[in-house]
Amino acid sequence: MERIPYFDLLFDARRRGEPVARLFERYVHWGYWDDPSGSAFTTEDFQAAMDRLDAVVVDGAGLRDGQEVLDAGCGFGGTLASIDRGRSKMRLVGVNIDARQVEAARAAVRPRDGNALRFVEADACALPFPEGSFDRVLAVECIFHFPSRRKFLEEAWRVLRPGGRLALSDFVPVWPGGRGPGFLERRVAEVYGPVSGWPDGDYRAMAGAAGLKIVLDRDITGHTLPTYPFLIHQAPQLASATRILQWLSVLRLLRYRVLAFEKPEA
């Protein structure tokens, strides 16, 4: 498993009881503001924004009661906890390659009566589930950490039932080939960990190769921009790399996209 330094920082903060740990109790991802100019830059405002971003991705999956749902890169279980609260007769599975995150999710999230929920330590690019196990697959702000985006799309196709959907969010570089200047990537990797490249082309090419059809492709970069100044102020350990990502996003060289894919009916 590739080391992801910001999770090391979060687990250290949890042990010390630092405020940044409370900020990321449920989710570890960016926020979404309908009106970015109206951000209050408070902890409560940011946590509500993380709820909204999570909902944007989950809405792309088109969930219904009674479905079986896989959350890849499940973090501390916040996405599945939200689904559990709002849906019934669900069979929910969270996957993460980091045993610490799986342990934290198991401790934090319990299903409501009528729903089933479990967390599994596993590689999202080599899922330990039979073909056609799930109605929906989610990957909220994590696919860039996987060894290969295309391999994950292929695994999602394999474990989805015909007519099933994959919904995800991702940071997508605009540079040709999907790679930015090496020194910037290295600076970001020091905090946020290594990011997989784009040897298999853009999402349209990867989806086609994996047998998936794109049904949603939404650029929400502008709605996420208040995340950057908030994190720079509230999480100084992340500030240097966060400033680089902020600069790239403001210059439109890095786009935050939400995509959904459908596995065609047999």
ChimeraX commands (.cxc) that place a marker at each C-alpha (Angstrom):
marker #1 position 0.00,0.00,0.00 radius 0.5
marker #1 position 1.29,3.44,-0.94 radius 0.5
marker #1 position 1.72,5.70,2.06 radius 0.5
marker #1 position -0.85,8.53,2.21 radius 0.5
marker #1 position 0.71,11.14,4.53 radius 0.5
marker #1 position -2.43,13.17,5.27 radius 0.5
marker #1 position -4.09,10.11,6.80 radius 0.5
marker #1 position -1.01,9.63,8.98 radius 0.5
marker #1 position -1.53,13.22,10.12 radius 0.5
marker #1 position -5.23,12.61,10.80 radius 0.5
marker #1 position -4.59,9.51,12.88 radius 0.5
marker #1 position -1.92,11.38,14.85 radius 0.5
marker #1 position -4.42,14.21,15.37 radius 0.5
marker #1 position -7.02,11.73,16.59 radius 0.5
marker #1 position -4.63,10.36,19.19 radius 0.5
marker #1 position -3.84,13.88,20.40 radius 0.5
marker #1 position -7.41,15.14,20.29 radius 0.5
marker #1 position -6.54,17.99,17.91 radius 0.5
marker #1 position -9.31,20.07,16.26 radius 0.5
marker #1 position -8.48,18.90,12.72 radius 0.5
marker #1 position -9.42,15.35,13.78 radius 0.5
marker #1 position -12.91,16.51,14.80 radius 0.5
marker #1 position -13.24,18.36,11.50 radius 0.5
marker #1 position -12.75,15.10,9.56 radius 0.5
marker #1 position -14.64,12.76,11.89 radius 0.5
marker #1 position -17.07,11.58,9.20 radius 0.5
marker #1 position -15.65,12.54,5.82 radius 0.5
marker #1 position -12.19,13.20,4.41 radius 0.5
marker #1 position -12.93,15.14,1.25 radius 0.5
marker #1 position -13.61,18.60,-0.16 radius 0.5
marker #1 position -16.78,20.64,0.40 radius 0.5
marker #1 position -19.49,21.85,-1.99 radius 0.5
marker #1 position -21.15,25.29,-1.77 radius 0.5
marker #1 position -24.16,26.23,-3.90 radius 0.5
marker #1 position -22.96,29.84,-3.57 radius 0.5
marker #1 position -19.19,29.82,-2.93 radius 0.5
marker #1 position -19.24,33.53,-2.09 radius 0.5
marker #1 position -21.48,32.76,0.89 radius 0.5
marker #1 position -19.07,30.46,2.72 radius 0.5
marker #1 position -18.89,31.23,6.44 radius 0.5
marker #1 position -15.47,29.53,6.90 radius 0.5
marker #1 position -16.57,27.85,10.13 radius 0.5
marker #1 position -16.20,24.20,11.07 radius 0.5
marker #1 position -19.98,23.77,10.91 radius 0.5
marker #1 position -20.13,25.38,7.47 radius 0.5
marker #1 position -17.36,23.15,6.13 radius 0.5
marker #1 position -18.89,19.98,7.54 radius 0.5
marker #1 position -22.22,20.91,5.94 radius 0.5
marker #1 position -20.36,21.50,2.66 radius 0.5
marker #1 position -18.80,18.03,2.90 radius 0.5
marker #1 position -22.30,16.62,3.38 radius 0.5
marker #1 position -23.42,18.39,0.22 radius 0.5
marker #1 position -20.47,17.15,-1.85 radius 0.5
marker #1 position -21.10,13.62,-0.66 radius 0.5
marker #1 position -24.75,14.00,-1.69 radius 0.5
marker #1 position -23.78,15.27,-5.16 radius 0.5
marker #1 position -21.79,12.09,-5.81 radius 0.5
marker #1 position -24.34,9.75,-4.25 radius 0.5
marker #1 position -27.16,11.41,-6.22 radius 0.5
marker #1 position -25.22,10.56,-9.38 radius 0.5
marker #1 position -25.59,6.89,-8.50 radius 0.5
marker #1 position -29.40,7.08,-8.43 radius 0.5
marker #1 position -29.86,4.99,-5.30 radius 0.5
marker #1 position -33.10,3.19,-4.47 radius 0.5
marker #1 position -34.21,1.33,-1.38 radius 0.5
marker #1 position -33.31,-2.34,-1.23 radius 0.5
marker #1 position -30.07,-2.07,-3.20 radius 0.5
marker #1 position -26.62,-3.51,-2.59 radius 0.5
marker #1 position -24.03,-0.73,-2.58 radius 0.5
marker #1 position -20.22,-0.80,-2.50 radius 0.5
marker #1 position -18.26,2.25,-1.36 radius 0.5
marker #1 position -14.66,1.94,-2.56 radius 0.5
marker #1 position -12.11,3.97,-0.61 radius 0.5
marker #1 position -14.71,4.30,2.15 radius 0.5
marker #1 position -12.57,6.32,4.59 radius 0.5
marker #1 position -14.19,6.56,8.01 radius 0.5
marker #1 position -17.56,5.35,6.69 radius 0.5
marker #1 position -19.33,8.71,6.41 radius 0.5
marker #1 position -20.84,8.07,2.98 radius 0.5
marker #1 position -22.35,4.73,3.96 radius 0.5
marker #1 position -23.56,6.21,7.26 radius 0.5
marker #1 position -25.47,8.88,5.30 radius 0.5
marker #1 position -26.98,6.27,2.97 radius 0.5
marker #1 position -27.92,4.13,5.95 radius 0.5
marker #1 position -29.79,7.03,7.56 radius 0.5
marker #1 position -31.78,7.85,4.45 radius 0.5
marker #1 position -32.53,4.44,2.91 radius 0.5
marker #1 position -34.10,1.15,3.96 radius 0.5
marker #1 position -33.43,-2.53,3.20 radius 0.5
marker #1 position -29.91,-1.65,2.02 radius 0.5
marker #1 position -26.92,-3.99,1.91 radius 0.5
marker #1 position -23.90,-1.71,2.28 radius 0.5
marker #1 position -20.21,-2.63,1.98 radius 0.5
marker #1 position -17.24,-0.32,2.48 radius 0.5
marker #1 position -13.78,-1.19,1.15 radius 0.5
marker #1 position -10.44,0.36,2.04 radius 0.5
marker #1 position -6.87,-0.84,1.65 radius 0.5
marker #1 position -5.83,0.92,4.88 radius 0.5
marker #1 position -6.61,-1.29,7.90 radius 0.5
marker #1 position -6.67,1.77,10.18 radius 0.5
marker #1 position -9.49,3.36,8.20 radius 0.5
marker #1 position -11.46,0.09,8.14 radius 0.5
marker #1 position -11.08,-0.22,11.92 radius 0.5
marker #1 position -12.17,3.40,12.45 radius 0.5
marker #1 position -15.21,2.94,10.18 radius 0.5
marker #1 position -16.27,-0.24,11.99 radius 0.5
marker #1 position -16.05,1.57,15.32 radius 0.5
marker #1 position -17.96,4.65,14.12 radius 0.5
marker #1 position -20.82,3.32,11.99 radius 0.5
marker #1 position -23.63,0.96,12.94 radius 0.5
marker #1 position -26.55,0.17,10.58 radius 0.5
marker #1 position -30.16,1.00,11.32 radius 0.5
marker #1 position -32.62,-1.84,11.76 radius 0.5
marker #1 position -33.43,-3.34,8.39 radius 0.5
marker #1 position -30.09,-2.39,6.79 radius 0.5
marker #1 position -26.88,-4.44,6.70 radius 0.5
marker #1 position -23.42,-2.85,6.77 radius 0.5
marker #1 position -19.87,-4.18,6.80 radius 0.5
marker #1 position -16.38,-2.88,6.13 radius 0.5
marker #1 position -13.70,-4.92,4.36 radius 0.5
marker #1 position -9.95,-4.39,4.07 radius 0.5
marker #1 position -9.26,-4.84,0.36 radius 0.5
marker #1 position -7.72,-3.32,-2.78 radius 0.5
marker #1 position -10.29,-1.47,-4.91 radius 0.5
marker #1 position -8.43,-2.61,-8.04 radius 0.5
marker #1 position -8.75,-6.29,-7.00 radius 0.5
marker #1 position -12.13,-6.50,-5.28 radius 0.5
marker #1 position -12.84,-9.71,-3.33 radius 0.5
marker #1 position -16.42,-10.04,-4.59 radius 0.5
marker #1 position -18.05,-12.19,-7.28 radius 0.5
marker #1 position -19.19,-10.78,-10.59 radius 0.5
marker #1 position -22.53,-8.99,-10.41 radius 0.5
marker #1 position -22.55,-8.51,-6.62 radius 0.5
marker #1 position -23.74,-4.87,-6.46 radius 0.5
marker #1 position -26.38,-2.53,-7.84 radius 0.5
marker #1 position -24.24,0.56,-7.23 radius 0.5
marker #1 position -20.55,1.36,-6.69 radius 0.5
marker #1 position -19.28,4.65,-5.23 radius 0.5
marker #1 position -15.81,6.19,-5.05 radius 0.5
marker #1 position -15.89,9.60,-3.38 radius 0.5
marker #1 position -12.65,11.54,-3.89 radius 0.5
marker #1 position -10.30,8.55,-3.76 radius 0.5
marker #1 position -9.78,7.08,-7.24 radius 0.5
marker #1 position -6.65,9.18,-7.82 radius 0.5
marker #1 position -4.95,7.14,-5.06 radius 0.5
marker #1 position -5.67,3.82,-6.78 radius 0.5
marker #1 position -2.84,2.24,-8.82 radius 0.5
marker #1 position -4.91,2.55,-12.00 radius 0.5
marker #1 position -8.16,4.38,-12.71 radius 0.5
marker #1 position -8.91,2.09,-15.64 radius 0.5
marker #1 position -8.34,-1.05,-13.55 radius 0.5
marker #1 position -10.81,0.24,-10.97 radius 0.5
marker #1 position -13.39,0.98,-13.69 radius 0.5
marker #1 position -12.93,-2.57,-14.96 radius 0.5
marker #1 position -13.41,-3.95,-11.44 radius 0.5
marker #1 position -16.51,-1.80,-10.98 radius 0.5
marker #1 position -17.91,-3.20,-14.26 radius 0.5
marker #1 position -17.19,-6.74,-13.03 radius 0.5
marker #1 position -18.92,-6.42,-9.66 radius 0.5
marker #1 position -21.88,-4.39,-10.96 radius 0.5
marker #1 position -25.06,-6.04,-12.11 radius 0.5
marker #1 position -26.30,-5.19,-15.63 radius 0.5
marker #1 position -27.93,-1.77,-15.46 radius 0.5
marker #1 position -25.88,-0.89,-12.36 radius 0.5
marker #1 position -24.10,2.39,-11.82 radius 0.5
marker #1 position -20.72,3.66,-10.67 radius 0.5
marker #1 position -20.52,7.24,-9.35 radius 0.5
marker #1 position -17.28,8.98,-8.38 radius 0.5
marker #1 position -15.54,12.29,-7.89 radius 0.5
marker #1 position -12.00,13.03,-9.00 radius 0.5
marker #1 position -9.40,15.75,-9.51 radius 0.5
marker #1 position -8.73,15.84,-13.25 radius 0.5
marker #1 position -5.64,17.69,-14.58 radius 0.5
marker #1 position -6.04,19.64,-17.81 radius 0.5
marker #1 position -2.44,19.19,-18.99 radius 0.5
marker #1 position -1.85,16.94,-22.00 radius 0.5
marker #1 position -1.33,13.39,-20.77 radius 0.5
marker #1 position -2.87,14.25,-17.40 radius 0.5
marker #1 position 0.44,15.03,-15.72 radius 0.5
marker #1 position 1.57,18.39,-14.38 radius 0.5
marker #1 position 5.08,19.72,-13.72 radius 0.5
marker #1 position 7.02,17.11,-11.77 radius 0.5
marker #1 position 8.14,19.44,-8.99 radius 0.5
marker #1 position 4.50,20.40,-8.24 radius 0.5
marker #1 position 3.42,16.75,-8.18 radius 0.5
marker #1 position 6.23,15.95,-5.77 radius 0.5
marker #1 position 5.26,18.80,-3.45 radius 0.5
marker #1 position 1.63,17.70,-3.41 radius 0.5
marker #1 position 2.63,14.04,-2.89 radius 0.5
marker #1 position 4.56,14.99,0.25 radius 0.5
marker #1 position 1.21,15.73,1.92 radius 0.5
marker #1 position -1.53,14.08,-0.13 radius 0.5
marker #1 position 0.39,11.04,-1.34 radius 0.5
marker #1 position 1.19,9.86,-4.87 radius 0.5
marker #1 position -1.46,10.26,-7.54 radius 0.5
marker #1 position -1.91,7.74,-10.35 radius 0.5
marker #1 position -1.36,9.02,-13.89 radius 0.5
marker #1 position -3.46,8.77,-17.04 radius 0.5
marker #1 position -1.73,6.19,-19.27 radius 0.5
marker #1 position -5.10,4.85,-20.44 radius 0.5
marker #1 position -6.48,8.15,-21.67 radius 0.5
marker #1 position -9.28,10.34,-20.35 radius 0.5
marker #1 position -12.48,9.10,-18.70 radius 0.5
marker #1 position -14.29,8.65,-21.98 radius 0.5
marker #1 position -11.54,6.39,-23.30 radius 0.5
marker #1 position -11.24,4.46,-20.03 radius 0.5
marker #1 position -15.00,4.01,-19.70 radius 0.5
marker #1 position -15.25,2.68,-23.25 radius 0.5
marker #1 position -12.42,0.23,-22.65 radius 0.5
marker #1 position -14.04,-0.94,-19.42 radius 0.5
marker #1 position -17.45,-1.46,-21.02 radius 0.5
marker #1 position -19.13,1.41,-19.15 radius 0.5
marker #1 position -21.26,4.25,-20.51 radius 0.5
marker #1 position -20.85,7.78,-19.11 radius 0.5
marker #1 position -24.25,9.10,-17.99 radius 0.5
marker #1 position -23.04,12.11,-15.97 radius 0.5
marker #1 position -19.95,14.30,-16.24 radius 0.5
marker #1 position -20.17,17.47,-14.16 radius 0.5
marker #1 position -17.42,19.99,-13.45 radius 0.5
marker #1 position -18.04,21.38,-9.94 radius 0.5
marker #1 position -14.66,23.04,-9.41 radius 0.5
marker #1 position -16.15,26.46,-8.69 radius 0.5
marker #1 position -18.41,25.03,-6.01 radius 0.5
marker #1 position -15.43,23.50,-4.16 radius 0.5
marker #1 position -13.08,26.52,-4.07 radius 0.5
marker #1 position -13.85,27.66,-0.47 radius 0.5
marker #1 position -12.28,24.37,0.66 radius 0.5
marker #1 position -8.79,25.70,-0.01 radius 0.5
marker #1 position -8.63,28.78,2.23 radius 0.5
marker #1 position -10.50,26.90,4.94 radius 0.5
marker #1 position -7.99,24.02,4.97 radius 0.5
marker #1 position -5.01,26.35,4.74 radius 0.5
marker #1 position -6.24,28.11,7.88 radius 0.5
marker #1 position -7.60,25.13,9.83 radius 0.5
marker #1 position -5.03,22.46,8.86 radius 0.5
marker #1 position -1.60,24.11,8.63 radius 0.5
marker #1 position 0.02,20.69,8.21 radius 0.5
marker #1 position -1.67,20.54,4.79 radius 0.5
marker #1 position -1.18,24.19,3.83 radius 0.5
marker #1 position 1.76,24.03,1.41 radius 0.5
marker #1 position 0.27,21.33,-0.82 radius 0.5
marker #1 position -3.23,22.79,-0.49 radius 0.5
marker #1 position -2.01,26.15,-1.81 radius 0.5
marker #1 position -0.62,24.42,-4.91 radius 0.5
marker #1 position -3.95,22.67,-5.54 radius 0.5
marker #1 position -5.78,25.97,-4.98 radius 0.5
marker #1 position -3.58,27.77,-7.48 radius 0.5
marker #1 position -4.05,25.02,-10.09 radius 0.5
marker #1 position -7.83,25.02,-9.57 radius 0.5
marker #1 position -8.20,28.80,-9.79 radius 0.5
marker #1 position -6.15,28.77,-13.01 radius 0.5
marker #1 position -8.44,26.01,-14.36 radius 0.5
marker #1 position -5.53,23.57,-14.70 radius 0.5
marker #1 position -7.12,21.16,-12.25 radius 0.5
marker #1 position -10.84,20.38,-12.44 radius 0.5
marker #1 position -13.01,18.71,-9.79 radius 0.5
marker #1 position -15.42,16.45,-11.65 radius 0.5
marker #1 position -18.30,14.21,-10.66 radius 0.5
marker #1 position -18.96,11.33,-13.07 radius 0.5
marker #1 position -21.43,8.47,-13.24 radius 0.5
marker #1 position -21.19,5.38,-15.44 radius 0.5
marker #1 position -23.70,2.69,-16.29 radius 0.5
marker #1 position -23.09,-0.96,-17.04 radius 0.5
marker #1 position -25.28,-1.79,-20.03 radius 0.5
marker #1 position -28.09,-4.30,-19.64 radius 0.5
marker #1 position -27.18,-7.80,-20.79 radius 0.5
marker link #1:1,2 radius 0.2
marker link #1:2,3 radius 0.2
marker link #1:3,4 radius 0.2
marker link #1:4,5 radius 0.2
marker link #1:5,6 radius 0.2
marker link #1:6,7 radius 0.2
marker link #1:7,8 radius 0.2
marker link #1:8,9 radius 0.2
marker link #1:9,10 radius 0.2
marker link #1:10,11 radius 0.2
marker link #1:11,12 radius 0.2
marker link #1:12,13 radius 0.2
marker link #1:13,14 radius 0.2
marker link #1:14,15 radius 0.2
marker link #1:15,16 radius 0.2
marker link #1:16,17 radius 0.2
marker link #1:17,18 radius 0.2
marker link #1:18,19 radius 0.2
marker link #1:19,20 radius 0.2
marker link #1:20,21 radius 0.2
marker link #1:21,22 radius 0.2
marker link #1:22,23 radius 0.2
marker link #1:23,24 radius 0.2
marker link #1:24,25 radius 0.2
marker link #1:25,26 radius 0.2
marker link #1:26,27 radius 0.2
marker link #1:27,28 radius 0.2
marker link #1:28,29 radius 0.2
marker link #1:29,30 radius 0.2
marker link #1:30,31 radius 0.2
marker link #1:31,32 radius 0.2
marker link #1:32,33 radius 0.2
marker link #1:33,34 radius 0.2
marker link #1:34,35 radius 0.2
marker link #1:35,36 radius 0.2
marker link #1:36,37 radius 0.2
marker link #1:37,38 radius 0.2
marker link #1:38,39 radius 0.2
marker link #1:39,40 radius 0.2
marker link #1:40,41 radius 0.2
marker link #1:41,42 radius 0.2
marker link #1:42,43 radius 0.2
marker link #1:43,44 radius 0.2
marker link #1:44,45 radius 0.2
marker link #1:45,46 radius 0.2
marker link #1:46,47 radius 0.2
marker link #1:47,48 radius 0.2
marker link #1:48,49 radius 0.2
marker link #1:49,50 radius 0.2
marker link #1:50,51 radius 0.2
marker link #1:51,52 radius 0.2
marker link #1:52,53 radius 0.2
marker link #1:53,54 radius 0.2
marker link #1:54,55 radius 0.2
marker link #1:55,56 radius 0.2
marker link #1:56,57 radius 0.2
marker link #1:57,58 radius 0.2
marker link #1:58,59 radius 0.2
marker link #1:59,60 radius 0.2
marker link #1:60,61 radius 0.2
marker link #1:61,62 radius 0.2
marker link #1:62,63 radius 0.2
marker link #1:63,64 radius 0.2
marker link #1:64,65 radius 0.2
marker link #1:65,66 radius 0.2
marker link #1:66,67 radius 0.2
marker link #1:67,68 radius 0.2
marker link #1:68,69 radius 0.2
marker link #1:69,70 radius 0.2
marker link #1:70,71 radius 0.2
marker link #1:71,72 radius 0.2
marker link #1:72,73 radius 0.2
marker link #1:73,74 radius 0.2
marker link #1:74,75 radius 0.2
marker link #1:75,76 radius 0.2
marker link #1:76,77 radius 0.2
marker link #1:77,78 radius 0.2
marker link #1:78,79 radius 0.2
marker link #1:79,80 radius 0.2
marker link #1:80,81 radius 0.2
marker link #1:81,82 radius 0.2
marker link #1:82,83 radius 0.2
marker link #1:83,84 radius 0.2
marker link #1:84,85 radius 0.2
marker link #1:85,86 radius 0.2
marker link #1:86,87 radius 0.2
marker link #1:87,88 radius 0.2
marker link #1:88,89 radius 0.2
marker link #1:89,90 radius 0.2
marker link #1:90,91 radius 0.2
marker link #1:91,92 radius 0.2
marker link #1:92,93 radius 0.2
marker link #1:93,94 radius 0.2
marker link #1:94,95 radius 0.2
marker link #1:95,96 radius 0.2
marker link #1:96,97 radius 0.2
marker link #1:97,98 radius 0.2
marker link #1:98,99 radius 0.2
marker link #1:99,100 radius 0.2
marker link #1:100,101 radius 0.2
marker link #1:101,102 radius 0.2
marker link #1:102,103 radius 0.2
marker link #1:103,104 radius 0.2
marker link #1:104,105 radius 0.2
marker link #1:105,106 radius 0.2
marker link #1:106,107 radius 0.2
marker link #1:107,108 radius 0.2
marker link #1:108,109 radius 0.2
marker link #1:109,110 radius 0.2
marker link #1:110,111 radius 0.2
marker link #1:111,112 radius 0.2
marker link #1:112,113 radius 0.2
marker link #1:113,114 radius 0.2
marker link #1:114,115 radius 0.2
marker link #1:115,116 radius 0.2
marker link #1:116,117 radius 0.2
marker link #1:117,118 radius 0.2
marker link #1:118,119 radius 0.2
marker link #1:119,120 radius 0.2
marker link #1:120,121 radius 0.2
marker link #1:121,122 radius 0.2
marker link #1:122,123 radius 0.2
marker link #1:123,124 radius 0.2
marker link #1:124,125 radius 0.2
marker link #1:125,126 radius 0.2
marker link #1:126,127 radius 0.2
marker link #1:127,128 radius 0.2
marker link #1:128,129 radius 0.2
marker link #1:129,130 radius 0.2
marker link #1:130,131 radius 0.2
marker link #1:131,132 radius 0.2
marker link #1:132,133 radius 0.2
marker link #1:133,134 radius 0.2
marker link #1:134,135 radius 0.2
marker link #1:135,136 radius 0.2
marker link #1:136,137 radius 0.2
marker link #1:137,138 radius 0.2
marker link #1:138,139 radius 0.2
marker link #1:139,140 radius 0.2
marker link #1:140,141 radius 0.2
marker link #1:141,142 radius 0.2
marker link #1:142,143 radius 0.2
marker link #1:143,144 radius 0.2
marker link #1:144,145 radius 0.2
marker link #1:145,146 radius 0.2
marker link #1:146,147 radius 0.2
marker link #1:147,148 radius 0.2
marker link #1:148,149 radius 0.2
marker link #1:149,150 radius 0.2
marker link #1:150,151 radius 0.2
marker link #1:151,152 radius 0.2
marker link #1:152,153 radius 0.2
marker link #1:153,154 radius 0.2
marker link #1:154,155 radius 0.2
marker link #1:155,156 radius 0.2
marker link #1:156,157 radius 0.2
marker link #1:157,158 radius 0.2
marker link #1:158,159 radius 0.2
marker link #1:159,160 radius 0.2
marker link #1:160,161 radius 0.2
marker link #1:161,162 radius 0.2
marker link #1:162,163 radius 0.2
marker link #1:163,164 radius 0.2
marker link #1:164,165 radius 0.2
marker link #1:165,166 radius 0.2
marker link #1:166,167 radius 0.2
marker link #1:167,168 radius 0.2
marker link #1:168,169 radius 0.2
marker link #1:169,170 radius 0.2
marker link #1:170,171 radius 0.2
marker link #1:171,172 radius 0.2
marker link #1:172,173 radius 0.2
marker link #1:173,174 radius 0.2
marker link #1:174,175 radius 0.2
marker link #1:175,176 radius 0.2
marker link #1:176,177 radius 0.2
marker link #1:177,178 radius 0.2
marker link #1:178,179 radius 0.2
marker link #1:179,180 radius 0.2
marker link #1:180,181 radius 0.2
marker link #1:181,182 radius 0.2
marker link #1:182,183 radius 0.2
marker link #1:183,184 radius 0.2
marker link #1:184,185 radius 0.2
marker link #1:185,186 radius 0.2
marker link #1:186,187 radius 0.2
marker link #1:187,188 radius 0.2
marker link #1:188,189 radius 0.2
marker link #1:189,190 radius 0.2
marker link #1:190,191 radius 0.2
marker link #1:191,192 radius 0.2
marker link #1:192,193 radius 0.2
marker link #1:193,194 radius 0.2
marker link #1:194,195 radius 0.2
marker link #1:195,196 radius 0.2
marker link #1:196,197 radius 0.2
marker link #1:197,198 radius 0.2
marker link #1:198,199 radius 0.2
marker link #1:199,200 radius 0.2
marker link #1:200,201 radius 0.2
marker link #1:201,202 radius 0.2
marker link #1:202,203 radius 0.2
marker link #1:203,204 radius 0.2
marker link #1:204,205 radius 0.2
marker link #1:205,206 radius 0.2
marker link #1:206,207 radius 0.2
marker link #1:207,208 radius 0.2
marker link #1:208,209 radius 0.2
marker link #1:209,210 radius 0.2
marker link #1:210,211 radius 0.2
marker link #1:211,212 radius 0.2
marker link #1:212,213 radius 0.2
marker link #1:213,214 radius 0.2
marker link #1:214,215 radius 0.2
marker link #1:215,216 radius 0.2
marker link #1:216,217 radius 0.2
marker link #1:217,218 radius 0.2
marker link #1:218,219 radius 0.2
marker link #1:219,220 radius 0.2
marker link #1:220,221 radius 0.2
marker link #1:221,222 radius 0.2
marker link #1:222,223 radius 0.2
marker link #1:223,224 radius 0.2
marker link #1:224,225 radius 0.2
marker link #1:225,226 radius 0.2
marker link #1:226,227 radius 0.2
marker link #1:227,228 radius 0.2
marker link #1:228,229 radius 0.2
marker link #1:229,230 radius 0.2
marker link #1:230,231 radius 0.2
marker link #1:231,232 radius 0.2
marker link #1:232,233 radius 0.2
marker link #1:233,234 radius 0.2
marker link #1:234,235 radius 0.2
marker link #1:235,236 radius 0.2
marker link #1:236,237 radius 0.2
marker link #1:237,238 radius 0.2
marker link #1:238,239 radius 0.2
marker link #1:239,240 radius 0.2
marker link #1:240,241 radius 0.2
marker link #1:241,242 radius 0.2
marker link #1:242,243 radius 0.2
marker link #1:243,244 radius 0.2
marker link #1:244,245 radius 0.2
marker link #1:245,246 radius 0.2
marker link #1:246,247 radius 0.2
marker link #1:247,248 radius 0.2
marker link #1:248,249 radius 0.2
marker link #1:249,250 radius 0.2
marker link #1:250,251 radius 0.2
marker link #1:251,252 radius 0.2
marker link #1:252,253 radius 0.2
marker link #1:253,254 radius 0.2
marker link #1:254,255 radius 0.2
marker link #1:255,256 radius 0.2
marker link #1:256,257 radius 0.2
marker link #1:257,258 radius 0.2
marker link #1:258,259 radius 0.2
marker link #1:259,260 radius 0.2
marker link #1:260,261 radius 0.2
marker link #1:261,262 radius 0.2
marker link #1:262,263 radius 0.2
marker link #1:263,264 radius 0.2
marker link #1:264,265 radius 0.2
marker link #1:265,266 radius 0.2
view
